[in-house]
Amino acid sequence: MMEGMVEGAGGALTPPNLCDECDEDEDEAAKEQPYSRTSNDDASQLRLCGTTCRGWGLGGELGDAAGLGRLLNCCEHSPFAAAVRAGYVERALLLYNASHTSPQGAGTLSAGTKLTPVEEDGEENDRGSVPAMLGTVAHALFEREMSVSMRHLLLLLAARAALPTAGSKAQLDAAQNACGARGWWPAGLTDVANGAERRTTIRWSEKAGLSNLPPFVYVCENVMVDVTPQWAAGAANGGCKCCKPLSKCGSGTKPVCTDTCRACRGKQQECGYACTCITSPVKCRNRKLQAGLVCPLKLEYFGPQKGWGVKACEFIKQGDFVIEYIGEVISHQEMERRSVACDEEDRYVFTLNGRGGAGKDRDKDGCYIDAHAVRNLAAFINFGCAPNLEPRRVRSLSGDKRLDRVAFYAKRDIEAGTELTYRRDADAVSKAKRSMIECKCGAGAVCMGFL
């Protein structure tokens, strides 16, 4: 694919900064726009084709989605809109985040812009409140054909745009309330991942009821917010050359890594783009995180005191990869901003590097995975004082040490039906280092009492 091009829903390549419907008279077009452009830099072209385009929207059957295009300040000719139409949830979120110079501005309307819901016929609605506006957008999205995860993402982005200073919980609650009687989770849900996991489905405990399942956007890979990966020297051309041909195993001739691969040792690094096994990545034994979730898991509700947790559906052997911790990758500054806006944020933040902790112990150069609003199933795994999972840091494909991935491996053999748990902080061995949140792990005498 040529640089600067984006693949549209129909497979066609669309330039990110061209628009066939642009008005030649820029000044006249600007006067007719009810919403003003937030910026005109290169980054904004990921969701805007240019200042002369008078059309807001996502294109195709989505159209303006009852004002969603104007709320997100995007046009249908942008790479972001193309990703939405194609159903690429992670790519759409990444492009939208990258189109803003700061995470606080992501989706924020320009100063003085009035929030006005728009009816299907284009007429303005006099119910100018945020709930009414989000409700109008939600109704339009339910009427369009799209995946559940994409509808969730667009509702979250709409809530973030309408409530830019609110915390994640308030934004998610607003998005959920906008769904009305239809609810955030569709009736008859059988797969929590909504089909996003290619190799397995994620079941859930029906006895809990969908009303108890919190709203979130399911993704299968980390999405950068205000962090840009830096390619380390040698990451792109320093791959392993220790792969053996499959012909020695009696099938094929393409190379594949074995357990003796230097990248495999200690499970601290996966094969990358420069490894010889890139010609047959599906066969490589050292691309487990890249392959995605394989182990069948079940989301279980343990009651109002403990909440949700995750159980194994099949036997898991000691040392096996179970699941990766997935969410939005944010900087220290963005983590602090989100923590101030929402008290629950810290419960879902995983420190990628630095010392972690609170206050002056925070590493201001650190990066974090925030799995509150955007996550996979790993965010539901509870802490435990006698854990059966062990979190390990795995080097990112770019080699950027700030952005190590977090993978959970089985610490011992795990029988089917067993709840999965991990230690909150391996260094929190004294009460002084632990939080004041009561532990509900049920580990008996070995339970430390607090998380």
Buried (B, 14 or more C-beta within 10 A) or exposed (E): EEEEEBBBBEEEEBBBBEBEEBBEEEEEBBEEBEBEBBBEEEBBBBBBBBBBBBBBBBBBEBBBBBBBBBBBBBBBBBBBBBBBBBEBBBBBBBBBBBBBBEBBBBBBBEEEBEBBBBEEEEEEBEEEEBEBBBBBBBBBBBEBEBBBBBBBBBBBBBBBBBBBEBBBBBBBBBBBBBBEEEBBBEEEBEBBBBEBBEEBBBBBBEEBEBEEBBBBBBBBBBBBBBBEBEEBEEBBEEBBEBBBEBEEEEEEEBBBBBEEBEBBEEBEBBBBEBBBBBEBBEBBEBBBBBBBBBBBBBBBBBEEEBBBBBBBBEBBEEEBBBBBBBBBBBBBEBBBBBBEBBEEBBBBBBBBBBEBBEEEEBBEEBBBBBBBBBBBBBBBBBBBBBBBBBBBBBBBBBBBBBBBBBBBBBBEEBEEEEBBBBBBBEEBEEEEEBBEEEBBBBBEEEBBEBB
